[in-house]
Amino acid sequence: MAYLPESFAPEPNFEDEPFWDFCRKQELRFQRCVDCETARHPPSPVCPACHSTQSYWASAPDEGTIFTYTIIHHPADNRIADSIPYVVALVKFDGFDEVKLVTNIVSDGSVAIGQSVKLVWEKVDGDMYLPRFAAVDT
């Protein structure tokens, strides 16, 4: 069973379409500036640090750290009522200090700020995969 209903699959736009194309291939990548190496997410046409318009897509690590999170107990949309409770988190990555990915933690059990998590891919809506995270076994 999917973590959230398929109707919550992303609808890419011209700025984030490459991010979702990599997700379809189960590759987590973030934009990085060609000129100053600043990483950014969500994708944008201009580097926030140096204003360059040149970027490339750098591979992200398969593990990260929970920066912050919240547990959702009340559905904002009736389509997700059966998925309550669920965890929404910001995950940060070594080597990508500027990036914090909004995602879900799919592990059973406790969730904590600073907890190590590993990437797991969830297939939704045909050929789309979503990056989710689970606790790293210690």
DSSP file with accessible surface (Angstrom, degrees, kcal/mol):
  #  RESIDUE AA STRUCTURE BP1 BP2  ACC     N-H-->O    O-->H-N    N-H-->O    O-->H-N    TCO  KAPPA ALPHA  PHI   PSI    X-CA   Y-CA   Z-CA
    1    1 A M              0   0  215      0, 0.0     2,-0.0     0, 0.0     3,-0.0   0.000 360.0 360.0 360.0 139.2    0.0    0.0    0.0
    2    2 A A        -     0   0   31      1,-0.1   122,-0.1   120,-0.0     4,-0.0  -0.341 360.0-124.9 -69.2 151.3    1.2    3.5   -0.8
    3    3 A Y  S    S+     0   0   53      1,-0.1    -1,-0.1     2,-0.1     3,-0.0   0.910  98.0  10.7 -63.3 -44.1    2.2    5.8    2.0
    4    4 A L  S    S-     0   0   19      1,-0.1    -1,-0.1    82,-0.0    76,-0.1  -0.921 104.8 -78.6-128.1 159.9   -0.3    8.4    0.6
    5    5 A P    >   -     0   0   38      0, 0.0     3,-2.1     0, 0.0    -2,-0.1  -0.177  38.2-116.7 -60.1 151.8   -2.9    8.0   -2.2
    6    6 A E  G >  S+     0   0  112      1,-0.3     3,-1.9     2,-0.1   118,-0.0   0.761 109.2  76.0 -59.8 -25.1   -1.7    8.1   -5.8
    7    7 A S  G 3  S+     0   0   65      1,-0.3    -1,-0.3    72,-0.1    72,-0.0   0.635  85.9  65.5 -64.6  -7.5   -3.8   11.2   -6.4
    8    8 A F  G <  S+     0   0   73     -3,-2.1    -1,-0.3    71,-0.1    -2,-0.1   0.129  71.9 129.9-100.9  21.3   -1.0   13.0   -4.5
    9    9 A A    <   -     0   0   14     -3,-1.9   116,-0.0     1,-0.1   121,-0.0  -0.411  67.3 -94.8 -68.5 149.8    1.6   12.3   -7.2
   10   10 A P        -     0   0   29      0, 0.0    -1,-0.1     0, 0.0   118,-0.0  -0.267  21.6-146.3 -67.9 154.9    3.5   15.4   -8.3
   11   11 A E        -     0   0  179     -3,-0.1     6,-0.1     0, 0.0    -2,-0.0  -0.888  27.6-142.3-118.1  92.4    2.6   17.5  -11.3
   12   12 A P        -     0   0   43      0, 0.0     2,-0.2     0, 0.0     5,-0.0  -0.165  15.0-162.6 -59.3 149.1    6.0   18.7  -12.6
   13   13 A N     >  -     0   0   79      0, 0.0     4,-1.8     0, 0.0     3,-0.1  -0.653  42.2 -84.3-118.8-177.5    6.4   22.2  -14.0
   14   14 A F  T  4 S+     0   0  165      1,-0.2     0, 0.0    -2,-0.2     0, 0.0   0.800 126.0  46.7 -63.2 -26.9    9.2   23.6  -16.2
   15   15 A E  T  4 S+     0   0   73      1,-0.1    -1,-0.2     2,-0.1     4,-0.2   0.876 122.7  30.3 -82.9 -37.5   11.5   24.3  -13.3
   16   16 A D  T  > S+     0   0   35      1,-0.2     4,-2.0     2,-0.1     3,-0.3   0.470  88.6  99.6-103.7   1.5   11.2   21.0  -11.4
   17   17 A E  H  X S+     0   0   94     -4,-1.8     4,-2.6     1,-0.2     5,-0.2   0.902  81.9  53.3 -56.2 -42.6   10.6   18.6  -14.3
   18   18 A P  H  > S+     0   0   43      0, 0.0     4,-2.3     0, 0.0    -1,-0.2   0.915 106.3  54.1 -60.4 -38.1   14.2   17.5  -14.3
   19   19 A F  H  > S+     0   0    4     -3,-0.3     4,-2.0    -4,-0.2    -2,-0.2   0.948 112.5  43.1 -57.4 -48.0   14.1   16.7  -10.6
   20   20 A W  H  X S+     0   0   40     -4,-2.0     4,-2.2     1,-0.2   109,-0.3   0.846 108.6  58.4 -71.0 -30.6   11.0   14.5  -11.2
   21   21 A D  H  X S+     0   0   64     -4,-2.6     4,-0.8    -5,-0.2    -1,-0.2   0.919 108.2  46.8 -62.8 -40.5   12.6   12.9  -14.3
   22   22 A F  H ><>S+     0   0   34     -4,-2.3     5,-2.2     1,-0.2     3,-0.8   0.902 108.6  55.4 -66.6 -38.8   15.5   11.7  -12.1
   23   23 A C  H ><5S+     0   0    0     -4,-2.0     3,-2.3     1,-0.3    -2,-0.2   0.887  99.7  60.1 -61.0 -37.4   13.0   10.4   -9.5
   24   24 A R  H 3<5S+     0   0   73     -4,-2.2    -1,-0.3     1,-0.3    -2,-0.2   0.823 108.2  45.2 -57.4 -31.4   11.3    8.3  -12.2
   25   25 A K  T <<5S-     0   0  127     -4,-0.8    -1,-0.3    -3,-0.8    -2,-0.2   0.267 121.5-112.0 -92.7   7.7   14.8    6.6  -12.6
   26   26 A Q  T < 5S+     0   0   88     -3,-2.3     2,-0.5     1,-0.2    -3,-0.2   0.898  74.8 134.6  58.0  46.0   15.1    6.4   -8.8
   27   27 A E      < -     0   0   63     -5,-2.2     2,-0.7    -8,-0.2    -1,-0.2  -0.990  47.6-148.9-123.5 121.9   17.9    8.9   -8.7
   28   28 A L        +     0   0    7     -2,-0.5    32,-3.1    32,-0.3     2,-0.3  -0.824  31.7 162.2 -92.3 116.7   17.9   11.6   -6.1
   29   29 A R  E     -A   59   0A  64     -2,-0.7     2,-0.3    30,-0.3    30,-0.2  -0.980  21.7-161.3-136.1 149.0   19.6   14.7   -7.5
   30   30 A F  E     -A   58   0A   0     28,-2.2    28,-2.8    -2,-0.3    11,-0.1  -0.941  31.3 -99.3-127.1 152.8   19.6   18.4   -6.7
   31   31 A Q  E     -AB  57  40A  14      9,-0.9     9,-2.4    -2,-0.3     2,-0.4  -0.395  37.2-170.7 -66.5 143.0   20.6   21.4   -8.7
   32   32 A R  E     -AB  56  39A  34     24,-2.5    24,-2.2     7,-0.2     7,-0.2  -0.998  26.5-112.0-136.5 137.9   24.1   22.8   -8.1
   33   33 A C  E  >  -A   55   0A   0      5,-2.4     4,-1.3    -2,-0.4    22,-0.3  -0.477  14.1-148.1 -69.5 132.9   25.5   26.0   -9.4
   34   34 A V  T  4 S+     0   0   70     20,-2.1    -1,-0.1    -2,-0.2    21,-0.1   0.880  96.0  43.2 -65.7 -37.5   28.2   25.7  -12.0
   35   35 A D  T  4 S+     0   0  108     19,-0.5    -1,-0.1     1,-0.1    20,-0.1   0.898 133.3  11.5 -82.4 -41.5   29.9   28.9  -10.9
   36   36 A C  T  4 S-     0   0   53      2,-0.1    -2,-0.2    16,-0.0    -1,-0.1   0.448  89.9-125.8-120.2  -1.7   29.8   28.7   -7.1
   37   37 A E     <  +     0   0   90     -4,-1.3     2,-0.3     1,-0.2    -3,-0.1   0.557  51.9 156.4  68.7  10.5   28.8   25.1   -6.4
   38   38 A T        -     0   0   22     -6,-0.1    -5,-2.4    59,-0.0     2,-0.2  -0.517  35.3-139.7 -67.6 129.8   25.8   26.2   -4.2
   39   39 A A  E     -B   32   0A   1     -2,-0.3     2,-0.3    -7,-0.2    -7,-0.2  -0.631  23.0-172.1 -87.6 150.9   23.2   23.4   -4.1
   40   40 A R  E     -B   31   0A  12     -9,-2.4    -9,-0.9    -2,-0.2    59,-0.1  -1.000  10.0-150.4-148.0 147.9   19.5   24.3   -4.2
   41   41 A H  S    S+     0   0   43     -2,-0.3    59,-0.4    57,-0.2   -11,-0.0  -0.872  79.0  43.9-161.5 131.7   16.1   22.8   -3.9
   42   42 A P  S    S-     0   0   98      0, 0.0    -1,-0.2     0, 0.0   -26,-0.1   0.512 105.1-107.0 -69.5 161.1   13.5   23.4   -5.0
   43   43 A P        +     0   0    7      0, 0.0    -2,-0.1     0, 0.0   -28,-0.1  -0.214  44.9 175.7 -60.4 149.1   15.0   23.9   -8.4
   44   44 A S        -     0   0   35     -4,-0.1    -4,-0.0   -29,-0.1     3,-0.0  -0.982  40.0-120.8-150.9 158.5   15.2   27.4   -9.8
   45   45 A P  S    S+     0   0   71      0, 0.0     2,-0.4     0, 0.0    -1,-0.0   0.674  96.1  50.0 -77.1 -14.1   16.6   29.1  -12.9
   46   46 A V  S    S-     0   0   59      7,-0.0     7,-0.2   -13,-0.0     6,-0.1  -0.976  85.2-117.1-130.9 136.9   19.0   31.4  -10.9
   47   47 A C     >  -     0   0    0      5,-2.8     4,-1.6    -2,-0.4    -8,-0.0  -0.518  17.6-147.2 -67.7 129.5   21.5   30.6   -8.1
   48   48 A P  T  4 S+     0   0   88      0, 0.0    -1,-0.1     0, 0.0    -8,-0.0   0.732  94.4  49.0 -71.7 -17.9   20.4   32.4   -4.9
   49   49 A A  T  4 S+     0   0   61      3,-0.1    -2,-0.0     1,-0.1    -3,-0.0   0.914 133.2   4.1 -87.7 -47.0   24.1   32.9   -3.9
   50   50 A C  T  4 S-     0   0   55      2,-0.1    -1,-0.1   -12,-0.1    -3,-0.0   0.416  90.2-121.4-122.5  -3.0   25.8   34.3   -7.0
   51   51 A H     <  +     0   0  136     -4,-1.6     2,-0.1     1,-0.2     0, 0.0   0.608  55.8 154.9  71.0  17.1   22.9   34.8   -9.4
   52   52 A S        -     0   0   13      1,-0.1    -5,-2.8    -6,-0.1    -1,-0.2  -0.397  39.9-151.8 -69.2 151.1   24.4   32.5  -12.1
   53   53 A T        +     0   0   92     -7,-0.2     2,-0.5    -2,-0.1    -1,-0.1   0.318  68.4  98.7-103.2   7.1   22.0   30.9  -14.5
   54   54 A Q        +     0   0  109     -7,-0.0   -20,-2.1     2,-0.0   -19,-0.5  -0.831  47.6 151.5 -99.9 126.9   24.3   27.9  -15.1
   55   55 A S  E     -A   33   0A  42     -2,-0.5     2,-0.3   -22,-0.3   -22,-0.2  -0.945  25.2-160.5-146.5 166.5   23.5   24.7  -13.1
   56   56 A Y  E     -A   32   0A  88    -24,-2.2   -24,-2.5    -2,-0.3     2,-0.7  -0.909  31.4-105.0-140.9 169.5   23.9   20.9  -13.2
   57   57 A W  E     -A   31   0A  46     -2,-0.3     2,-0.3   -26,-0.2   -26,-0.2  -0.877  35.2-163.1-105.3 110.5   22.2   18.1  -11.4
   58   58 A A  E     -A   30   0A  12    -28,-2.8   -28,-2.2    -2,-0.7     2,-0.2  -0.741  23.9-111.2 -96.4 138.8   24.3   16.5   -8.7
   59   59 A S  E     -A   29   0A  75     -2,-0.3   -30,-0.3   -30,-0.2    -1,-0.0  -0.471  32.2-144.0 -67.3 134.4   23.7   13.0   -7.2
   60   60 A A        -     0   0   12    -32,-3.1   -32,-0.3    -2,-0.2    35,-0.1  -0.642  23.9 -96.8 -95.9 156.4   22.6   13.2   -3.6
   61   61 A P        -     0   0   46      0, 0.0    -1,-0.1     0, 0.0    34,-0.0  -0.303  24.6-125.7 -67.2 157.2   23.5   10.7   -0.9
   62   62 A D  S    S+     0   0  108     56,-0.1    57,-3.3    57,-0.1     2,-0.3   0.452  92.8  60.4 -81.1  -4.3   21.1    7.9   -0.1
   63   63 A E  E     +C  118   0B 106     55,-0.2    31,-0.4    31,-0.1     2,-0.2  -0.946  61.0 159.3-125.7 149.6   21.2    8.8    3.6
   64   64 A G  E     -C  117   0B   6     53,-2.5    53,-2.5    -2,-0.3     2,-0.4  -0.794  33.3-106.0-147.8-169.0   20.3   12.0    5.3
   65   65 A T  E     -CD 116  92B  35     27,-2.4    27,-2.8    -2,-0.2     2,-0.5  -0.990  31.7-111.2-132.4 137.7   19.3   13.5    8.7
   66   66 A I  E     - D   0  91B   1     49,-2.4    48,-3.2    -2,-0.4    25,-0.2  -0.567  30.0-178.2 -70.1 119.2   16.0   14.7    9.9
   67   67 A F  E     -     0   0B  89     23,-3.2     2,-0.3    -2,-0.5    -1,-0.2   0.862  68.4 -27.6 -83.2 -44.1   16.2   18.5   10.3
   68   68 A T  E     - D   0  90B  59     22,-1.2    22,-2.6    44,-0.1    -1,-0.4  -0.964  65.5-175.8-161.5 166.6   12.7   18.9   11.6
   69   69 A Y  E     - D   0  89B  80     -2,-0.3     2,-0.3    20,-0.2    20,-0.2  -0.982  12.5-153.9-159.2 167.1    9.4   17.1   11.3
   70   70 A T  E     - D   0  88B  75     18,-2.5    18,-2.5    -2,-0.3     2,-0.6  -0.982  18.6-132.6-144.6 150.0    5.7   17.1   12.2
   71   71 A I  E     - D   0  87B  69     -2,-0.3     2,-0.6    16,-0.2    16,-0.2  -0.930  21.4-142.0-105.4 122.0    3.2   14.3   12.6
   72   72 A I  E     + D   0  86B  41     14,-3.3    14,-1.3    -2,-0.6    -2,-0.0  -0.754  30.8 162.6 -88.6 122.2   -0.1   15.0   10.8
   73   73 A H        +     0   0  109     -2,-0.6    -1,-0.1     1,-0.2    11,-0.1   0.532  64.0  55.0-112.3 -15.5   -3.2   13.8   12.8
   74   74 A H  S    S-     0   0  160     10,-0.0    -1,-0.2     0, 0.0     2,-0.1  -0.976  84.3-126.6-125.9 118.6   -5.9   15.7   11.0
   75   75 A P        -     0   0   50      0, 0.0     3,-0.1     0, 0.0     6,-0.1  -0.401  11.4-162.7 -68.6 133.5   -6.3   15.4    7.2
   76   76 A A  S    S+     0   0  102      1,-0.2     2,-0.4    -2,-0.1     3,-0.0   0.573  86.3  37.1 -83.9 -11.6   -6.4   18.7    5.3
   77   77 A D  S >  S-     0   0   52      1,-0.1     3,-1.9     0, 0.0    -1,-0.2  -0.996  79.3-134.0-142.7 132.5   -7.9   16.8    2.4
   78   78 A N  G >  S+     0   0  148     -2,-0.4     3,-1.3     1,-0.3     4,-0.3   0.749 100.3  72.5 -61.7 -22.1  -10.4   13.9    2.7
   79   79 A R  G 3  S+     0   0  133      1,-0.3    -1,-0.3     2,-0.1     3,-0.2   0.710 101.6  43.6 -66.1 -19.4   -8.4   11.9    0.1
   80   80 A I  G X  S+     0   0    5     -3,-1.9     3,-1.9     1,-0.1     4,-0.4   0.324  77.9 108.2-108.7  11.6   -5.8   11.3    2.8
   81   81 A A  G X  S+     0   0   44     -3,-1.3     3,-1.0     1,-0.3    -1,-0.1   0.856  79.4  52.9 -57.2 -36.0   -8.0   10.5    5.8
   82   82 A D  G 3  S+     0   0  156     -4,-0.3    -1,-0.3     1,-0.2    -2,-0.1   0.590 102.6  60.3 -76.7  -9.7   -7.1    6.8    5.7
   83   83 A S  G <  S+     0   0   20     -3,-1.9    -1,-0.2     3,-0.0    -2,-0.2   0.462  82.6 153.8 -94.9  -3.1   -3.3    7.7    5.8
   84   84 A I    <   +     0   0   44     -3,-1.0   -11,-0.1    -4,-0.4     2,-0.1  -0.511  49.3  39.7 -74.1 141.3   -3.5    9.5    9.2
   85   85 A P  S    S+     0   0   79      0, 0.0     2,-0.3     0, 0.0   -12,-0.2   0.632  78.5 153.9 -80.4 156.3   -1.2    9.8   11.0
   86   86 A Y  E     -D   72   0B  29    -14,-1.3   -14,-3.3    -2,-0.1     2,-0.5  -0.956  37.7-119.4-141.2 161.2    1.7   10.4    8.7
   87   87 A V  E     -DE  71 105B  16     18,-0.5    18,-0.9    -2,-0.3     2,-0.5  -0.886  16.9-168.3-108.2 127.0    5.1   12.2    9.1
   88   88 A V  E     +DE  70 104B  41    -18,-2.5   -18,-2.5    -2,-0.5     2,-0.3  -0.958  23.2 172.5-108.3 130.2    6.2   15.2    7.1
   89   89 A A  E     -DE  69 103B   3     14,-2.7    14,-2.6    -2,-0.5     2,-0.5  -0.932  37.1-131.0-137.1 158.1    9.9   16.0    7.5
   90   90 A L  E     -DE  68 102B  48    -22,-2.6   -23,-3.2    -2,-0.3   -22,-1.2  -0.968  30.8-163.9-103.5 123.6   12.7   18.2    6.2
   91   91 A V  E     -DE  66 101B   0     10,-2.2    10,-2.6    -2,-0.5     2,-0.3  -0.925   1.5-160.1-111.6 133.4   15.7   16.0    5.5
   92   92 A K  E     -DE  65 100B  88    -27,-2.8   -27,-2.4    -2,-0.4     2,-0.4  -0.770   7.3-146.3-110.5 161.1   19.2   17.4    5.0
   93   93 A F  E >   - E   0  96B   4      6,-0.6     3,-1.9     3,-0.5     6,-0.2  -0.966  21.5-105.8-132.4 140.7   22.2   15.8    3.3
   94   94 A D  T 3  S+     0   0  137    -31,-0.4   -31,-0.1    -2,-0.4     0, 0.0  -0.393 110.1  19.4 -60.2 134.9   25.9   15.8    3.8
   95   95 A G  T 3  S+     0   0   52     -2,-0.1    -1,-0.3   -35,-0.1     3,-0.1   0.396 114.7  74.8  84.6  -4.9   27.6   17.9    1.0
   96   96 A F  E X   +E   93   0B  12     -3,-1.9     3,-2.1     3,-0.1    -3,-0.5  -0.403  53.2 158.6-132.1  54.1   24.3   19.7    0.3
   97   97 A D  E 3  S+     0   0B 120      1,-0.3    -1,-0.1    -5,-0.1    -3,-0.1   0.775  72.3  52.7 -55.5 -31.0   24.1   22.0    3.3
   98   98 A E  E 3  S+     0   0B 101     -3,-0.1     2,-0.4    -6,-0.0    -1,-0.3   0.653  95.6  87.1 -79.4 -16.0   21.7   24.4    1.6
   99   99 A V  E <   +     0   0B   0     -3,-2.1    -6,-0.6    -6,-0.2     2,-0.4  -0.719  44.1 171.9 -95.3 134.2   19.2   21.7    0.7
  100  100 A K  E     -E   92   0B  69    -59,-0.4     2,-0.5    -2,-0.4    -8,-0.2  -0.951  22.1-148.8-136.3 116.9   16.4   20.5    2.8
  101  101 A L  E     -E   91   0B   7    -10,-2.6   -10,-2.2    -2,-0.4     2,-0.5  -0.730   9.2-136.0 -91.6 126.9   14.0   18.1    1.1
  102  102 A V  E     +E   90   0B 101     -2,-0.5     2,-0.2   -12,-0.2   -12,-0.2  -0.709  52.2 132.0 -77.4 124.0   10.3   18.1    2.2
  103  103 A T  E     -E   89   0B   7    -14,-2.6   -14,-2.7    -2,-0.5     2,-0.4  -0.822  52.8 -91.5-154.7-171.2    9.4   14.4    2.3
  104  104 A N  E     -E   88   0B  12     27,-0.4    29,-2.3    -2,-0.2     2,-0.6  -0.923  20.6-138.6-119.2 146.5    7.8   11.7    4.4
  105  105 A I  E     -Ef  87 133B   2    -18,-0.9   -18,-0.5    -2,-0.4    29,-0.2  -0.926  18.5-175.7-100.5 121.3    9.3    9.4    7.0
  106  106 A V        +     0   0   45     27,-3.1    28,-0.2    -2,-0.6    -1,-0.1   0.348  39.9 118.7-103.7   5.4    7.8    5.9    6.5
  107  107 A S        -     0   0   27     26,-0.5     2,-0.3     1,-0.1    -2,-0.1  -0.410  63.3-124.8 -71.3 145.1    9.4    4.1    9.4
  108  108 A D  S    S+     0   0  163     -2,-0.1     2,-0.2    27,-0.1    27,-0.1  -0.616  76.2  29.3 -79.2 149.3    7.4    2.6   12.2
  109  109 A G  S    S-     0   0   68     -2,-0.3    -2,-0.0     2,-0.0     2,-0.0  -0.557 103.0  -5.6 101.9-162.0    8.3    3.8   15.6
  110  110 A S        -     0   0  101     -2,-0.2     2,-0.4     1,-0.0    -3,-0.0  -0.282  49.9-157.2 -77.0 153.9    9.8    7.0   16.9
  111  111 A V        +     0   0   17     24,-0.0     2,-0.3   -42,-0.0   -42,-0.1  -0.981  16.4 179.1-126.6 139.1   11.0   10.0   14.8
  112  112 A A    >   -     0   0   47     -2,-0.4     3,-2.0   -44,-0.1   -46,-0.3  -0.998  35.8-102.2-144.6 146.7   13.5   12.5   16.2
  113  113 A I  T 3  S+     0   0  114     -2,-0.3   -46,-0.2     1,-0.3     3,-0.1  -0.443 112.8  25.8 -61.5 134.9   15.4   15.6   15.0
  114  114 A G  T 3  S+     0   0   47    -48,-3.2    -1,-0.3     1,-0.3     2,-0.1   0.334  89.3 142.4  89.0  -5.6   18.9   14.5   14.1
  115  115 A Q    <   -     0   0   43     -3,-2.0   -49,-2.4   -49,-0.2    -1,-0.3  -0.430  53.5-119.4 -70.4 138.5   17.9   11.0   13.4
  116  116 A S  E     -C   65   0B  58    -51,-0.2    20,-2.1    20,-0.1     2,-0.3  -0.613  35.7-175.7 -78.0 137.5   19.7    9.3   10.4
  117  117 A V  E     -CG  64 135B   0    -53,-2.5   -53,-2.5    -2,-0.3     2,-0.4  -0.934  15.2-142.1-133.6 155.4   17.4    8.2    7.6
  118  118 A K  E     -CG  63 134B  75     16,-3.2    16,-2.2    -2,-0.3   -55,-0.2  -0.911  28.2-103.0-120.1 149.1   17.9    6.3    4.4
  119  119 A L  E     + G   0 133B  21    -57,-3.3     2,-0.4    -2,-0.4    14,-0.2  -0.447  36.4 178.4 -70.3 133.2   16.2    6.8    1.0
  120  120 A V  E     - G   0 132B  48     12,-2.9    12,-2.9    -2,-0.2     2,-0.4  -0.990  21.8-134.6-132.3 140.9   13.4    4.5    0.0
  121  121 A W  E     - G   0 131B  57     -2,-0.4     2,-0.5    10,-0.2    12,-0.0  -0.838  12.8-161.0-100.3 133.7   11.5    4.8   -3.3
  122  122 A E  E     - G   0 130B  26      8,-2.2     8,-2.8    -2,-0.4     2,-0.4  -0.958  15.4-136.8-114.4 122.7    7.7    4.6   -3.5
  123  123 A K  E     + G   0 129B 121     -2,-0.5     2,-0.3     6,-0.2     6,-0.3  -0.632  34.6 162.1 -79.8 129.3    6.1    3.9   -6.8
  124  124 A V  E  >  + G   0 128B   2      4,-3.4     4,-1.0    -2,-0.4  -118,-0.0  -0.975  49.3   8.4-140.1 153.9    3.0    6.0   -7.5
  125  125 A D  T >4 S-     0   0   91     -2,-0.3     3,-0.8     2,-0.1     2,-0.7   0.882 116.1 -56.5  46.7  67.7    1.0    7.0  -10.6
  126  126 A G  T 34 S-     0   0   56      1,-0.2    -1,-0.1    -3,-0.1    -2,-0.0  -0.556 125.6  -0.2  76.6-109.7    2.5    4.8  -13.4
  127  127 A D  T 34 S+     0   0   98     -2,-0.7     2,-0.3    -4,-0.1    -1,-0.2   0.304 102.3 113.8-101.1  10.8    6.2    5.4  -13.8
  128  128 A M  E <<  - G   0 124B   5     -4,-1.0    -4,-3.4    -3,-0.8     2,-0.4  -0.663  43.5-168.2 -89.3 136.2    6.7    7.9  -11.0
  129  129 A Y  E     - G   0 123B  53     -2,-0.3    -6,-0.2  -109,-0.3  -103,-0.1  -0.964   8.7-149.8-118.0 139.6    8.7    7.2   -7.9
  130  130 A L  E     - G   0 122B  12     -8,-2.8    -8,-2.2    -2,-0.4     2,-0.6  -0.906  19.1-121.0-109.2 136.9    8.7    9.4   -4.8
  131  131 A P  E     + G   0 121B   9      0, 0.0   -27,-0.4     0, 0.0     2,-0.3  -0.654  42.0 165.8 -76.7 117.6   11.7    9.8   -2.5
  132  132 A R  E     - G   0 120B  20    -12,-2.9   -12,-2.9    -2,-0.6     2,-0.3  -0.780  23.5-134.7-119.9 171.9   10.6    8.8    1.0
  133  133 A F  E     -fG 105 119B   0    -29,-2.3   -27,-3.1    -2,-0.3   -26,-0.5  -0.969  13.6-169.0-135.6 148.0   12.9    8.0    4.0
  134  134 A A  E     - G   0 118B  16    -16,-2.2   -16,-3.2    -2,-0.3   -29,-0.0  -0.918  40.0 -84.9-129.1 156.2   13.1    5.3    6.7
  135  135 A A  E     - G   0 117B  24     -2,-0.3     2,-0.4   -18,-0.2   -18,-0.3  -0.272  42.5-118.4 -60.2 142.3   15.1    5.1    9.9
  136  136 A V        -     0   0   34    -20,-2.1     2,-0.2     1,-0.1   -20,-0.1  -0.718  31.5-115.8 -79.7 129.8   18.6    3.8    9.5
  137  137 A D              0   0  138     -2,-0.4    -1,-0.1     1,-0.0   -20,-0.0  -0.494 360.0 360.0 -66.5 130.6   19.1    0.6   11.6
  138  138 A T              0   0  183     -2,-0.2    -1,-0.0    -3,-0.0    -3,-0.0  -0.697 360.0 360.0-110.9 360.0   21.6    1.2   14.3
